[in-house]
């Protein structure tokens, strides 16, 4: 992660079929009093939902090269949502052949990693993650933000 005075978020996966998913990140940034000071978002859209691609799109360079990033300005805490949305369902109808895959969510503040988490993502449904985090890496209590 490059140096940044605010939050820097990276979403990655090494899943071979990572091309089957669009990723969107939306993030509210707040001061210590709970006032929103910024809203930032990022999206990596491979195809429209329902396109049903039979293979990776032309120009796909592999899962190891795909990184969805978001950066914010200086703030006390964030309330962030990460959406992983399948645009093309797994090629198989057998559940055992479309096992959950690993997604890495790395969050830094001021260039220092404050959270590095791996999630298991359902290959059929994708996921939505809610992250409420202070700039020192401590989670916010429910209802904050």
C-alpha positions in Angstrom: 0.0 0.0 0.0 1.3 3.4 -0.9 1.7 6.2 1.7 -1.6 8.0 2.4 -2.7 10.3 5.2 -6.2 8.8 5.3 -7.6 5.3 4.8 -6.4 3.1 2.0 -8.5 0.0 1.3 -7.5 -2.9 -1.0 -9.8 -5.8 -2.0 -8.1 -8.8 -3.7 -8.6 -12.4 -4.4 -6.5 -15.2 -6.1 -9.7 -17.1 -7.1 -9.4 -18.3 -10.7 -13.0 -17.2 -11.4 -12.6 -13.7 -9.7 -13.5 -12.3 -13.1 -17.1 -13.5 -12.5 -17.7 -10.8 -9.9 -18.1 -7.0 -9.8 -16.8 -5.1 -6.8 -18.2 -1.9 -5.3 -17.0 -0.1 -2.2 -18.8 2.8 -0.6 -17.3 4.6 2.4 -18.5 7.4 4.7 -15.7 9.1 6.6 -16.4 10.8 9.9 -14.7 13.1 12.4 -14.5 12.3 16.2 -17.9 13.9 16.8 -19.6 11.7 14.2 -20.0 14.3 11.5 -19.5 13.0 8.0 -16.5 14.8 6.5 -16.2 12.9 3.2 -17.8 10.2 1.1 -15.7 8.1 -1.2 -16.4 5.1 -3.5 -14.7 2.8 -5.9 -16.1 0.2 -8.4 -14.5 -2.4 -10.6 -17.2 -3.6 -13.0 -16.3 -6.5 -15.3 -19.7 -7.1 -16.9 -23.4 -6.3 -16.4 -25.2 -8.6 -13.9 -26.8 -11.4 -15.9 -24.4 -11.2 -18.9 -23.5 -14.9 -18.4 -20.0 -14.7 -19.8 -18.7 -18.2 -20.8 -15.1 -17.2 -20.3 -13.1 -14.3 -18.8 -13.5 -11.1 -20.9 -10.9 -10.2 -23.5 -7.9 -8.5 -21.8 -8.4 -10.3 -18.5 -4.9 -10.6 -17.0 -5.6 -12.9 -14.1 -6.9 -12.7 -10.5 -3.4 -12.0 -9.2 -3.4 -8.6 -11.0 -6.9 -7.4 -10.0 -6.9 -5.1 -7.1 -9.9 -2.8 -6.2 -8.7 0.2 -4.2 -10.2 3.1 -2.3 -8.6 6.1 -0.6 -9.9 8.6 1.8 -8.8 11.8 3.4 -7.9 12.3 7.0 -10.8 11.2 9.4 -11.5 9.6 12.7 -13.4 6.6 11.5 -15.2 5.0 8.6 -18.4 3.2 7.9 -17.8 1.2 4.8 -19.6 -1.4 2.7 -17.9 -3.8 0.3 -20.2 -5.5 -2.3 -19.0 -8.5 -4.3 -21.7 -9.1 -6.9 -21.7 -12.1 -9.3 -22.5 -11.0 -12.8 -22.0 -14.6 -14.1 -22.8 -17.6 -11.9 -20.4 -20.6 -11.6 -20.2 -22.8 -14.6 -21.2 -25.9 -12.6 -24.5 -26.7 -11.0 -22.8 -28.9 -8.4 -22.3 -27.1 -5.1 -19.2 -29.1 -4.2 -17.6 -27.8 -7.4 -18.2 -24.2 -6.6 -16.8 -23.9 -3.1 -16.5 -20.6 -1.3 -13.4 -18.6 -2.3 -11.0 -16.4 -0.4 -11.2 -12.6 -0.4 -8.6 -10.4 1.2 -9.6 -7.0 2.6 -6.6 -4.9 3.7 -7.1 -1.5 5.4 -4.4 1.0 6.2 -4.5 4.4 7.8 -1.6 6.9 7.3 0.4 4.1 5.6 0.1 1.7 8.6 -1.9 -1.5 8.1 -4.7 -1.5 10.7 -6.7 -4.5 9.5 -5.8 -7.4 7.2 -8.7 -9.9 7.0 -9.6 -12.9 4.8 -13.2 -13.7 4.2 -14.8 -16.9 2.6 -17.2 -15.8 -0.1 -20.1 -17.9 -1.4 -19.4 -18.4 -5.1 -23.1 -18.3 -6.0 -24.2 -15.2 -4.0 -21.1 -13.0 -3.5 -21.3 -10.9 -0.3 -21.8 -7.6 1.3 -19.5 -6.6 4.1 -20.1 -3.8 6.6 -16.9 -2.4 8.2 -17.1 0.2 11.0 -13.5 1.1 12.0 -11.5 3.8 13.8 -8.3 5.0 12.3 -6.3 3.1 14.9 -7.9 -0.1 13.7 -10.4 -0.6 16.6 -13.9 -1.5 15.6 -16.7 1.0 16.3 -19.5 0.0 18.6 -22.9 -0.8 17.1 -24.9 2.3 16.2 -21.8 4.5 15.8 -21.2 6.3 12.6 
